[in-house]
């Protein structure tokens, strides 16, 4: 039942927004009592924190090994595509992130921990890229924290842009493909020439 509650909550949060949705709304959709639902999640904050944790576990499963082991363009593009598909499925969190983080301290603490752990992971990956020749040798290490923050801001914000009225006619696949391209293009100047050419060829095919 806990898994059903989480799944239903994500669906309703995506449709109605987290602020307009109550635990009673979720219970009603599942045809259970409010008390039954609160047996598993006493507050909406507990439910949102569980959803956040599950989403991050999915993202981490694609981010840890795959992104680090870049040998060609697809080795970078495919894991990013999987990650962005996961984010799209949990779109409510990114659309309403400011409100969620201001309203739920436990979720904010988890998000802050995520930011720090992602920063540590990406800085290690960038250093490895430089050592292994994925990045060109002239890239200075002092840029890596700034580069991480650029990547994080894009990945944390693209779902909001994708939901703007003028982009809503696009399919989820088109949204994901476009913003993977935006993210990869940010790294393009730093890659060695062969990888840079492969990614450039892929970018030229994006609508």
Backbone as numpy.savetxt, mean C-alpha at the origin, in Angstrom:
# Nx Ny Nz CAx CAy CAz Cx Cy Cz
-16.07 -16.88 12.05 -16.89 -15.67 12.05 -16.03 -14.40 12.05
-14.91 -14.47 12.75 -14.04 -13.29 12.81 -13.59 -12.88 11.41
-13.24 -13.87 10.58 -12.81 -13.59 9.21 -13.95 -12.99 8.39
-15.16 -13.49 8.61 -16.33 -12.96 7.89 -16.59 -11.50 8.28
-16.44 -11.21 9.56 -16.65 -9.83 10.02 -15.64 -8.89 9.35
-14.38 -9.30 9.34 -13.34 -8.48 8.73 -13.62 -8.26 7.25
-13.97 -9.33 6.55 -14.24 -9.24 5.12 -15.43 -8.32 4.83
-16.50 -8.47 5.61 -17.68 -7.64 5.43 -17.38 -6.19 5.77
-16.60 -5.97 6.81 -16.25 -4.61 7.22 -15.48 -3.89 6.12
-14.51 -4.57 5.51 -13.75 -3.95 4.42 -14.68 -3.55 3.29
-15.61 -4.42 2.94 -16.54 -4.12 1.86 -17.40 -2.91 2.17
-17.93 -2.85 3.38 -18.80 -1.73 3.75 -18.00 -0.44 3.90
-16.82 -0.53 4.52 -15.98 0.67 4.66 -15.63 1.25 3.29
-15.36 0.37 2.31 -15.06 0.84 0.96 -16.27 1.53 0.32
-17.46 1.03 0.63 -18.68 1.56 0.01 -19.16 2.84 0.70
-19.24 2.82 2.02 -19.86 3.91 2.77 -18.85 4.86 3.41
-17.64 4.40 3.59 -16.67 5.17 4.34 -16.68 4.73 5.80
-15.56 4.86 6.45 -15.43 4.34 7.81 -16.21 5.18 8.81
-16.30 6.48 8.60 -16.98 7.35 9.55 -18.49 7.09 9.56
-19.04 6.83 8.37 -20.49 6.63 8.26 -20.93 5.21 8.61
-19.98 4.32 8.80 -20.30 2.92 9.07 -20.18 2.62 10.56
-21.18 1.97 11.12 -21.15 1.56 12.52 -20.97 0.04 12.60
-20.61 -0.43 13.78 -20.53 -1.88 13.98 -21.90 -2.52 13.78
-22.94 -1.79 14.13 -24.30 -2.30 13.93 -24.59 -2.51 12.44
-24.10 -1.61 11.59 -24.27 -1.77 10.14 -23.63 -3.07 9.64
-22.44 -3.33 10.15 -21.72 -4.54 9.74 -22.44 -5.78 10.23
-22.88 -5.74 11.47 -23.62 -6.87 12.04 -24.89 -7.15 11.24
-25.59 -6.08 10.86 -26.82 -6.23 10.09 -26.56 -6.93 8.77
-25.48 -6.56 8.08 -25.15 -7.19 6.80 -24.82 -8.67 6.97
-24.31 -9.02 8.12 -23.96 -10.42 8.39 -25.11 -11.19 9.02
-26.22 -10.51 9.28 -27.39 -11.12 9.91 -27.06 -11.70 11.29
-26.26 -10.93 12.04 -25.96 -11.31 13.42 -26.28 -10.10 14.31
-26.33 -10.34 15.61 -26.63 -9.24 16.52 -25.39 -8.38 16.74
-25.63 -7.16 17.19 -24.54 -6.26 17.51 -23.68 -6.86 18.62
-24.33 -7.51 19.57 -23.60 -8.14 20.67 -22.71 -9.28 20.20
-23.22 -10.04 19.23 -22.43 -11.14 18.66 -21.16 -10.60 18.01
-21.30 -9.53 17.25 -20.13 -8.93 16.61 -19.14 -8.42 17.66
-19.69 -7.78 18.71 -18.81 -7.20 19.73 -18.12 -8.26 20.58
-18.55 -9.50 20.48 -17.82 -10.59 21.13 -16.43 -10.70 20.52
-16.32 -10.42 19.21 -15.04 -10.52 18.49 -14.31 -9.17 18.46
-15.08 -8.10 18.32 -14.48 -6.76 18.24 -15.31 -5.82 19.11
-14.75 -5.45 20.25 -15.51 -4.63 21.19 -15.72 -3.21 20.67
-14.77 -2.72 19.87 -14.85 -1.36 19.35 -14.51 -1.35 17.86
-14.87 -0.29 17.20 -14.51 -0.15 15.78 -13.00 -0.01 15.64
-12.36 0.60 16.63 -10.91 0.73 16.57 -10.23 -0.65 16.53
-10.71 -1.59 17.33 -10.15 -2.94 17.33 -10.31 -3.58 15.95
-11.46 -3.38 15.35 -11.73 -3.94 14.03 -10.81 -3.32 12.98
-10.68 -1.99 13.00 -9.82 -1.30 12.03 -8.37 -1.72 12.22
-7.93 -1.88 13.45 -6.55 -2.30 13.72 -6.30 -3.70 13.17
-7.26 -4.58 13.31 -7.12 -5.93 12.76 -7.03 -5.89 11.24
-7.89 -5.09 10.62 -7.86 -4.95 9.16 -6.51 -4.40 8.71
-6.03 -3.37 9.40 -4.75 -2.78 9.07 -3.62 -3.81 9.16
-3.64 -4.60 10.21 -2.60 -5.62 10.40 -2.64 -6.67 9.30
-3.84 -7.10 8.93 -3.97 -8.09 7.87 -3.49 -7.53 6.53
-3.85 -6.28 6.24 -3.41 -5.65 5.01 -1.88 -5.57 4.96
-1.28 -5.17 6.06 0.17 -5.03 6.09 0.89 -6.37 5.98
0.30 -7.42 6.51 0.89 -8.75 6.35 0.90 -9.16 4.88
-0.19 -8.87 4.20 -0.25 -9.17 2.77 0.81 -8.38 2.00
0.90 -7.09 2.29 1.87 -6.24 1.59 3.30 -6.70 1.87
3.57 -7.00 3.13 4.92 -7.42 3.51 5.32 -8.71 2.82
4.36 -9.60 2.59 4.68 -10.87 1.93 5.21 -10.65 0.52
4.80 -9.54 -0.12 5.30 -9.22 -1.45 6.54 -8.32 -1.38
6.64 -7.53 -0.32 7.67 -6.48 -0.27 9.03 -6.98 0.18
9.07 -7.95 1.08 10.33 -8.28 1.73 11.36 -8.88 0.79
11.06 -10.03 0.19 12.05 -10.69 -0.65 12.07 -10.20 -2.07
10.91 -10.05 -2.67 10.81 -9.80 -4.11 11.43 -8.48 -4.52
11.10 -7.39 -3.84 11.60 -6.08 -4.22 13.11 -5.99 -4.05
13.64 -6.73 -3.08 15.07 -6.69 -2.83 15.87 -7.40 -3.92
15.28 -8.42 -4.53 16.01 -9.25 -5.49 15.69 -8.82 -6.92
16.06 -7.61 -7.26 15.78 -7.06 -8.58 16.87 -7.49 -9.55
16.50 -8.24 -10.59 17.45 -8.64 -11.62 17.03 -8.13 -13.00
15.75 -7.76 -13.13 15.25 -7.19 -14.38 14.01 -6.35 -14.07
13.43 -5.76 -15.10 12.30 -4.84 -14.90 11.11 -5.54 -14.25
10.77 -6.73 -14.72 9.60 -7.42 -14.19 9.78 -7.83 -12.73
11.01 -8.06 -12.32 11.27 -8.41 -10.92 10.96 -7.26 -9.97
10.93 -6.05 -10.50 10.52 -4.88 -9.72 9.04 -4.58 -9.91
8.58 -4.66 -11.16 7.21 -4.27 -11.49 6.18 -5.22 -10.90
6.43 -6.54 -10.97 5.42 -7.50 -10.52 5.11 -7.43 -9.03
6.11 -7.41 -8.13 5.76 -7.29 -6.71 5.07 -5.97 -6.38
5.50 -4.87 -7.03 4.82 -3.60 -6.82 3.36 -3.68 -7.27
3.12 -4.35 -8.37 1.75 -4.53 -8.87 0.91 -5.29 -7.86
1.45 -6.37 -7.30 0.72 -7.14 -6.28 0.43 -6.28 -5.05
1.43 -5.50 -4.63 1.26 -4.64 -3.46 0.16 -3.61 -3.70
0.16 -2.99 -4.87 -0.83 -1.96 -5.16 -2.24 -2.56 -5.33
-2.32 -3.79 -5.78 -3.63 -4.46 -5.84 -4.17 -4.69 -4.43
-3.31 -5.07 -3.51 -3.73 -5.23 -2.12 -4.24 -3.89 -1.58
-3.49 -2.83 -1.83 -3.88 -1.51 -1.34 -5.23 -1.08 -1.92
-5.47 -1.40 -3.17 -6.73 -1.03 -3.81 -7.90 -1.75 -3.14
-7.68 -2.99 -2.71 -8.75 -3.75 -2.04 -9.10 -3.15 -0.68
-8.16 -2.43 -0.09 -8.39 -1.77 1.20 -8.44 -0.26 1.01
-9.07 0.18 -0.04 -8.99 1.59 -0.43 -9.49 2.55 0.65
-10.44 2.13 1.47 -11.00 3.04 2.48 -9.91 3.58 3.39
-8.92 2.74 3.70 -7.89 3.18 4.63 -7.10 4.34 4.06
-6.81 4.29 2.78 -5.98 5.34 2.16 -6.79 6.59 1.82
-8.07 6.39 1.50 -8.94 7.53 1.22 -9.20 8.34 2.49
-9.36 7.64 3.61 -9.70 8.30 4.87 -8.56 8.22 5.89
-7.34 8.11 5.42 -6.22 7.85 6.33 -6.07 8.92 7.42
-6.21 10.18 7.05 -6.03 11.24 8.04 -7.05 11.11 9.17
-8.31 10.92 8.81 -9.36 10.77 9.81 -9.14 9.54 10.66
-8.78 8.43 10.03 -8.55 7.18 10.76 -7.42 7.34 11.77
-6.31 7.92 11.33 -5.15 8.05 12.21 -5.40 9.04 13.34
-6.22 10.05 13.09 -6.56 11.02 14.14 -7.57 10.44 15.13
-8.41 9.52 14.66 -9.50 9.00 15.49 -9.11 7.78 16.32
-8.13 7.01 15.85 -7.82 5.73 16.49 -6.33 5.67 16.87
-6.01 5.97 18.12 -4.60 6.01 18.56 -3.84 4.70 18.34
-4.50 3.57 18.54 -3.82 2.28 18.35 -3.44 2.07 16.89
-4.30 2.50 16.00 -4.01 2.39 14.58 -2.88 3.34 14.21
-2.90 4.55 14.79 -1.82 5.51 14.55 -0.48 4.93 14.99
-0.46 4.30 16.17 0.78 3.72 16.68 1.28 2.61 15.75
0.35 1.80 15.24 0.74 0.73 14.31 1.25 1.32 13.01
0.63 2.39 12.56 1.05 3.05 11.32 2.44 3.67 11.49
2.67 4.29 12.62 3.97 4.90 12.89 5.07 3.84 12.93
4.76 2.71 13.55 5.72 1.60 13.59 5.98 1.09 12.18
4.92 1.01 11.38 5.07 0.58 9.99 6.01 1.52 9.23
5.80 2.82 9.39 6.65 3.79 8.70 8.12 3.58 9.03
8.42 3.41 10.30 9.81 3.25 10.73 10.40 1.94 10.21
9.62 0.87 10.26 10.13 -0.42 9.78 10.30 -0.42 8.26
9.38 0.25 7.54 9.52 0.37 6.09 10.75 1.21 5.75
10.97 2.26 6.51 12.13 3.10 6.26 13.42 2.29 6.41
13.50 1.55 7.48 14.68 0.71 7.71 14.86 -0.30 6.59
13.75 -0.92 6.16 13.82 -1.92 5.10 14.28 -1.31 3.78
13.69 -0.17 3.40 14.02 0.44 2.11 15.44 0.98 2.09
15.90 1.55 3.20 17.27 2.04 3.23 18.26 0.89 3.05
17.95 -0.26 3.65 18.80 -1.44 3.48 18.76 -1.93 2.03
17.57 -1.90 1.42 17.44 -2.31 0.02 18.22 -1.38 -0.90
18.09 -0.08 -0.67 18.81 0.88 -1.52 20.33 0.70 -1.39
20.79 0.45 -0.18 22.22 0.21 0.02 22.66 -1.05 -0.73
21.81 -2.07 -0.69 22.12 -3.30 -1.40 22.10 -3.08 -2.91
21.13 -2.28 -3.39 21.09 -1.94 -4.82 22.41 -1.29 -5.26
22.93 -0.42 -4.41 24.19 0.26 -4.77 25.35 -0.73 -4.77
25.40 -1.60 -3.75 26.49 -2.58 -3.66 26.46 -3.56 -4.83
25.24 -3.99 -5.21 25.10 -5.03 -6.24 25.04 -4.50 -7.66
25.12 -3.17 -7.81 25.13 -2.59 -9.14 23.76 -2.36 -9.74
22.68 -2.57 -8.96 21.34 -2.26 -9.45 21.20 -0.75 -9.61
21.73 -0.01 -8.62 21.85 1.44 -8.73 23.23 1.77 -9.32
23.29 2.86 -10.04 24.58 3.30 -10.56 25.48 3.71 -9.40
26.78 3.55 -9.60 27.74 3.76 -8.51 27.76 5.19 -7.99
27.43 6.15 -8.84 27.52 7.55 -8.44 26.40 8.01 -7.51
25.39 7.18 -7.28 24.30 7.57 -6.38 24.83 7.72 -4.97
24.57 8.86 -4.36 25.04 9.13 -3.01 24.05 8.61 -1.97
24.59 8.00 -0.91 23.74 7.42 0.12 22.88 8.41 0.86
23.30 9.68 0.91 22.50 10.68 1.64 21.13 10.89 0.99
21.00 10.47 -0.28 19.72 10.61 -0.98 18.71 9.54 -0.57
19.18 8.44 -0.02 18.30 7.30 0.22 17.13 7.60 1.17
17.35 8.31 2.30 16.20 8.64 3.15 15.16 9.49 2.42
15.62 10.44 1.58 14.69 11.27 0.82 13.97 10.45 -0.25
14.70 9.54 -0.87 14.10 8.68 -1.89 13.04 7.78 -1.27
13.34 7.24 -0.08 12.34 6.43 0.61 11.08 7.22 0.87
11.24 8.45 1.37 10.07 9.25 1.72 9.24 9.57 0.48
9.89 9.81 -0.64 9.16 10.04 -1.89 8.34 8.81 -2.27
8.97 7.64 -2.20 8.27 6.40 -2.53 7.11 6.18 -1.58
7.33 6.43 -0.28 6.29 6.21 0.72 5.11 7.15 0.50
5.39 8.40 0.20 4.31 9.38 -0.02 3.47 8.98 -1.23
4.12 8.56 -2.30 3.37 8.12 -3.49 2.52 6.90 -3.17
3.14 5.90 -2.55 2.41 4.66 -2.28 1.27 4.87 -1.29
1.44 5.84 -0.39 0.42 6.11 0.62 -0.71 6.98 0.09
-0.51 7.63 -1.06 -1.46 8.63 -1.55 -2.16 8.27 -2.86
-1.61 7.32 -3.61 -2.10 7.14 -4.98 -3.57 6.71 -5.04
-4.04 5.96 -4.04 -5.43 5.49 -4.06 -6.39 6.68 -4.02
-6.04 7.72 -3.26 -6.89 8.92 -3.20 -6.98 9.58 -4.57
-5.87 9.68 -5.27 -5.87 10.28 -6.60 -6.68 9.42 -7.57
-6.55 8.12 -7.45 -7.26 7.21 -8.35 -8.77 7.31 -8.18
-9.24 7.77 -7.02 -10.68 7.86 -6.75 -11.26 9.23 -7.08
-10.43 10.14 -7.58 -10.97 11.43 -8.01 -11.94 11.22 -9.16
-12.99 12.06 -9.26 -14.04 11.84 -10.27 -13.51 11.63 -11.69
-12.50 12.38 -12.10 -12.07 12.28 -13.49 -11.34 10.97 -13.80
-10.97 10.20 -12.75 -10.27 8.94 -12.97 -11.16 7.72 -12.68
-12.37 7.94 -12.21 -13.19 6.82 -11.76 -13.64 5.89 -12.88
-13.57 6.36 -14.12 -13.98 5.50 -15.23 -12.94 4.42 -15.52
-11.74 4.59 -14.99 -10.69 3.61 -15.23 -10.90 2.36 -14.38
-10.47 1.23 -14.89 -10.58 -0.03 -14.15 -9.55 -0.07 -13.03
-9.76 -0.92 -12.02 -8.74 -1.08 -10.98 -7.38 -1.45 -11.56
-7.39 -2.30 -12.59 -6.14 -2.72 -13.22 -5.41 -1.53 -13.84
-6.18 -0.64 -14.48 -5.58 0.54 -15.10 -5.02 1.49 -14.04
-5.75 1.65 -12.94 -5.26 2.48 -11.84 -3.94 1.93 -11.31
-3.92 0.64 -11.02 -2.73 0.02 -10.45 -1.55 0.15 -11.40
-1.77 -0.15 -12.67 -0.69 -0.10 -13.65 -0.10 1.31 -13.75
-0.99 2.32 -13.74 -0.51 3.70 -13.87 0.34 4.11 -12.67
-0.10 3.78 -11.46 0.63 4.25 -10.28 1.85 3.39 -9.97
1.87 2.16 -10.44 3.13 1.41 -10.42 4.13 2.12 -11.32
3.66 2.57 -12.48 4.54 3.31 -13.41 5.05 4.59 -12.77
4.18 5.32 -12.07 4.60 6.56 -11.39 5.70 6.27 -10.37
5.53 5.19 -9.61 6.50 4.84 -8.57 7.82 4.39 -9.19
7.75 3.53 -10.19 8.97 3.02 -10.82 9.74 4.16 -11.51
9.01 5.08 -12.13 9.65 6.22 -12.81 10.47 7.06 -11.84
10.04 7.11 -10.58 10.78 7.87 -9.57 12.18 7.31 -9.38
12.32 5.99 -9.50 13.61 5.33 -9.29 14.46 5.27 -10.55
13.86 5.56 -11.68 14.51 5.36 -12.98 15.90 5.99 -13.09
16.11 7.24 -12.65 17.43 7.85 -12.82 18.56 7.14 -12.09
18.22 6.29 -11.12 19.24 5.67 -10.28 19.66 4.28 -10.76
18.89 3.68 -11.67 19.18 2.31 -12.10 20.33 2.25 -13.10
20.99 1.09 -13.13 22.04 0.88 -14.13 21.40 0.86 -15.52
22.20 1.04 -16.54 21.70 1.35 -17.88 20.79 0.27 -18.45
21.13 -1.02 -18.25 20.29 -2.08 -18.81 18.92 -2.10 -18.17
18.89 -2.04 -16.84 17.60 -2.03 -16.14 16.82 -0.76 -16.48
17.51 0.35 -16.57 16.86 1.61 -16.93 16.21 1.50 -18.30
16.89 0.88 -19.26 16.32 0.72 -20.61 15.11 -0.20 -20.60
15.19 -1.29 -19.83 14.06 -2.23 -19.74 12.83 -1.54 -19.17
13.02 -0.80 -18.09 11.90 -0.12 -17.45 11.36 0.98 -18.36
12.25 1.69 -19.05 11.81 2.73 -19.98 10.93 2.14 -21.07
11.31 0.99 -21.62 10.50 0.32 -22.63 9.13 -0.04 -22.09
9.08 -0.50 -20.83 7.79 -0.84 -20.21 6.95 0.41 -20.00
7.57 1.48 -19.53 6.84 2.73 -19.27 6.22 3.30 -20.55
6.90 3.12 -21.66 6.39 3.64 -22.95 5.12 2.92 -23.39
4.88 1.73 -22.85 3.71 0.96 -23.24 2.50 1.25 -22.36
2.72 1.99 -21.27 1.63 2.31 -20.35 0.73 3.37 -20.97
-0.58 3.13 -20.90 -1.55 4.09 -21.45 -1.55 5.38 -20.66
